[in-house]
């Protein structure tokens, strides 16, 4: 499993994010605080506090292509 921190603070970012993650057939969750939703569910994502960073948990270790596509939304340390 891999975890990355994302910023999805605009509706357009969420739409683009869902279009990207639905192309991959492995499971992913988004976590914000104590809430966890399916990363492929646009309604679930909008139920989160998107003003805060969210953590994408990817349940596959071979996800370099996905991470590369999500690079505009990844928060750098």
Rosetta silent file (secondary structure, phi, psi, omega in degrees, C-alpha in Angstrom):
SEQUENCE: XXXXXXXXXXXXXXXXXXXXXXXXXXXXXXXXXXXXXXXXXXXXXXXXXXXXXXXXXXXXXXXXXXXXXXXXXXXXX
SCORE:     score description
SCORE:     0.000 S_00000001
   1 L     0.000  141.143  175.748    0.000    0.000    0.000 S_00000001
   2 E  -122.951  148.298  177.551    1.153    3.523   -0.773 S_00000001
   3 E  -127.096  135.457  175.605   -0.150    6.796    0.654 S_00000001
   4 E  -135.600  148.550 -178.554    0.172   10.248   -0.879 S_00000001
   5 E   -96.904  130.001 -175.834   -1.128   13.623    0.303 S_00000001
   6 E  -124.111  157.746  169.877   -3.260   15.566   -2.185 S_00000001
   7 L  -116.630  116.797  179.387   -4.949   18.914   -2.467 S_00000001
   8 L  -125.135   52.129 -170.466   -8.377   18.707   -4.123 S_00000001
   9 L   -85.868    9.470  175.791   -9.743   22.072   -3.015 S_00000001
  10 L  -131.725  146.855 -178.769  -11.604   22.919   -6.246 S_00000001
  11 H   -58.474  -37.086  178.954  -14.523   21.105   -7.890 S_00000001
  12 H   -64.181  -36.390  177.478  -12.609   20.905  -11.176 S_00000001
  13 H   -63.775  -41.663  179.852   -9.724   19.154   -9.392 S_00000001
  14 H   -63.416  -44.591  179.505  -12.127   16.546   -7.988 S_00000001
  15 H   -60.130  -47.483  179.031  -13.629   15.894  -11.422 S_00000001
  16 H   -63.723  -41.456  179.161  -10.185   15.452  -12.994 S_00000001
  17 H   -58.813  -48.103 -178.663   -9.019   13.296  -10.076 S_00000001
  18 H   -64.253  -39.040  177.053  -11.964   10.896  -10.433 S_00000001
  19 H   -61.381  -36.482  179.628  -11.415   10.631  -14.193 S_00000001
  20 H   -71.522  -51.985 -172.529   -7.796    9.635  -13.544 S_00000001
  21 H   -69.146  -26.802 -179.732   -8.349    7.108  -10.745 S_00000001
  22 L   -70.408  -14.436  177.196  -11.227    5.301  -12.480 S_00000001
  23 L   -74.348  -15.515 -176.092   -8.788    4.228  -15.220 S_00000001
  24 L  -105.813  135.691 -171.584   -6.969    1.988  -12.702 S_00000001
  25 L   -91.418   11.088  176.741   -8.547   -1.276  -11.584 S_00000001
  26 L  -101.486  163.952 -175.908   -7.156   -1.467   -8.062 S_00000001
  27 L   -76.926  144.031  177.705   -8.791   -0.193   -4.869 S_00000001
  28 E  -145.351  143.483  175.437   -8.103    3.288   -3.525 S_00000001
  29 E  -124.823  153.008  170.890   -9.486    5.251   -0.595 S_00000001
  30 E  -111.872  133.226 -179.275   -9.370    8.932    0.309 S_00000001
  31 E  -121.898  132.847  174.854   -8.935    9.806    3.965 S_00000001
  32 E  -137.551  106.447 -174.769   -9.559   13.154    5.599 S_00000001
  33 L    65.977 -126.147 -179.424   -9.331   13.057    9.366 S_00000001
  34 L   -95.649    3.624 -178.998  -11.425   10.139   10.567 S_00000001
  35 E   -97.775  136.314  179.042  -13.495    9.915    7.376 S_00000001
  36 E  -130.418  130.834  178.293  -12.643    7.445    4.620 S_00000001
  37 E  -132.401  160.492  175.081  -14.383    7.255    1.233 S_00000001
  38 E   -65.575  127.495 -176.887  -13.872    5.331   -1.994 S_00000001
  39 L   -67.764  -13.944 -179.632  -11.489    7.413   -4.131 S_00000001
  40 L   -96.254    1.796 -178.855  -13.538    6.621   -7.241 S_00000001
  41 L  -100.575  107.825 -178.607  -16.770    8.031   -5.762 S_00000001
  42 H   -64.133  -37.349  178.174  -17.275   11.667   -6.695 S_00000001
  43 H   -67.459  -39.340  177.388  -20.144   12.005   -4.211 S_00000001
  44 H   -62.356  -42.007 -179.387  -18.029   10.472   -1.461 S_00000001
  45 H   -63.692  -41.198  179.958  -15.187   12.880   -2.174 S_00000001
  46 H   -70.175  -11.326  175.820  -17.492   15.893   -1.996 S_00000001
  47 L   -81.923   -9.607  179.341  -18.604   14.737    1.465 S_00000001
  48 L   -86.675  163.156  173.151  -15.056   15.378    2.740 S_00000001
  49 L   -80.908   96.793 -173.974  -13.611   18.681    3.948 S_00000001
  50 L   -82.953   -0.131  173.053  -11.708   19.544    0.786 S_00000001
  51 L   -76.615  -15.897  177.201  -10.208   22.709    2.256 S_00000001
  52 L  -102.654  156.209  174.613   -7.825   20.367    4.071 S_00000001
  53 L   -63.132  150.301  176.786   -5.317   18.040    2.426 S_00000001
  54 E  -119.242  154.193 -179.518   -6.566   14.485    1.835 S_00000001
  55 E  -107.977  123.378  175.418   -4.579   11.251    1.881 S_00000001
  56 E   -92.295  121.101  177.194   -4.923    8.851   -1.038 S_00000001
  57 E  -105.159  117.493 -176.131   -4.342    5.257    0.047 S_00000001
  58 E  -106.389  123.254 -176.248   -3.507    3.033   -2.924 S_00000001
  59 L   -94.704   52.651  177.664   -3.823   -0.713   -2.360 S_00000001
  60 L  -163.297  132.580 -178.754   -1.262   -1.682   -4.989 S_00000001
  61 L   -84.360  -14.402  179.758    2.494   -1.188   -4.951 S_00000001
  62 L   -98.946   71.959 -172.676    2.798   -0.956   -8.738 S_00000001
  63 L  -129.481   27.678 -177.894    1.185    2.481   -9.090 S_00000001
  64 H   -62.354  -37.979  178.905    3.905    4.693  -10.543 S_00000001
  65 H   -64.289  -41.731  177.724    1.787    5.614  -13.587 S_00000001
  66 H   -61.879  -47.156 -179.101   -1.093    6.691  -11.349 S_00000001
  67 H   -62.317  -38.109  177.814    1.174    8.799   -9.158 S_00000001
  68 H   -63.531  -40.707  179.153    2.672   10.446  -12.247 S_00000001
  69 H   -68.451  -30.724 -178.585   -0.811   11.380  -13.513 S_00000001
  70 L   -87.910    2.581 -174.463   -1.775   12.775  -10.104 S_00000001
  71 H   -54.448  -33.071  178.642    1.400   14.877   -9.763 S_00000001
  72 H   -65.355  -19.138 -176.316   -0.421   18.241  -10.205 S_00000001
  73 H  -103.867   -7.049 -177.761   -2.464   17.480   -7.062 S_00000001
  74 E   -77.994  130.770  176.642    0.294   16.030   -4.865 S_00000001
  75 L   -82.453  127.384  179.240    1.414   18.262   -2.020 S_00000001
  76 L   -87.630  143.616  178.410    5.176   18.507   -1.823 S_00000001
  77 L   -78.273    0.000    0.000    6.867   18.523    1.571 S_00000001
